[in-house]
């Protein structure tokens, strides 16, 4: 009888260990396949002129400028899990010099969703006007600009593992001064693994 009880106990322990190992293997396989964190993708969707006043003084040989741009950016979360993003920013550069910046408000995106964030950037005229090439660009009726966006975030896998993610995108375009339009819009996405 003791021998029979010992065999049942061994079978029970072996079955329990086998089930635990099977569950662990299943979770690990799912974590590295179906639920594997994917790249977060940020995109500068559009840049439009909201307001623009520009003038040239012949007497002082100076350019007066006030430009406000509407920038639409989107953050796509291709993961099964939710994404919390933070420390995001959008910048406008003129010939490599930062001339406008706005923070991207912190937020959350559900798995498989895309969130669009609209913001207004006012160009810092004093920074633009100190650039020695502004007079030649104004005379050519075009300003080469760059919109740069960076988003950091965190993907929470099954409530157990937090994986950091970053995404960067950059768009080059020209501001056509006379008709206040954005032309020659070309974007690049720099995807970083989560």
Secondary structure as the mmCIF struct_conf table of DSSP 4:
data_model
#
loop_
_struct_conf.conf_type_id
_struct_conf.id
_struct_conf.beg_label_comp_id
_struct_conf.beg_label_asym_id
_struct_conf.beg_label_seq_id
_struct_conf.end_label_comp_id
_struct_conf.end_label_asym_id
_struct_conf.end_label_seq_id
HELX_RH_AL_P HELX_RH_AL_P1 UNK A 2 UNK A 32
TURN_TY1_P TURN_TY1_P1 UNK A 33 UNK A 35
STRN STRN1 UNK A 40 UNK A 57
TURN_TY1_P TURN_TY1_P2 UNK A 58 UNK A 61
STRN STRN2 UNK A 62 UNK A 77
BEND BEND1 UNK A 79 UNK A 81
STRN STRN3 UNK A 83 UNK A 94
TURN_TY1_P TURN_TY1_P3 UNK A 95 UNK A 96
STRN STRN4 UNK A 97 UNK A 104
HELX_LH_PP_P HELX_LH_PP_P1 UNK A 105 UNK A 106
STRN STRN5 UNK A 107 UNK A 109
TURN_TY1_P TURN_TY1_P4 UNK A 111 UNK A 112
STRN STRN6 UNK A 114 UNK A 122
HELX_RH_AL_P HELX_RH_AL_P2 UNK A 125 UNK A 129
TURN_TY1_P TURN_TY1_P5 UNK A 130 UNK A 130
BEND BEND2 UNK A 131 UNK A 131
TURN_TY1_P TURN_TY1_P6 UNK A 132 UNK A 133
HELX_RH_AL_P HELX_RH_AL_P3 UNK A 134 UNK A 139
TURN_TY1_P TURN_TY1_P7 UNK A 140 UNK A 141
STRN STRN7 UNK A 142 UNK A 157
TURN_TY1_P TURN_TY1_P8 UNK A 158 UNK A 160
STRN STRN8 UNK A 161 UNK A 176
TURN_TY1_P TURN_TY1_P9 UNK A 177 UNK A 180
STRN STRN9 UNK A 181 UNK A 191
#
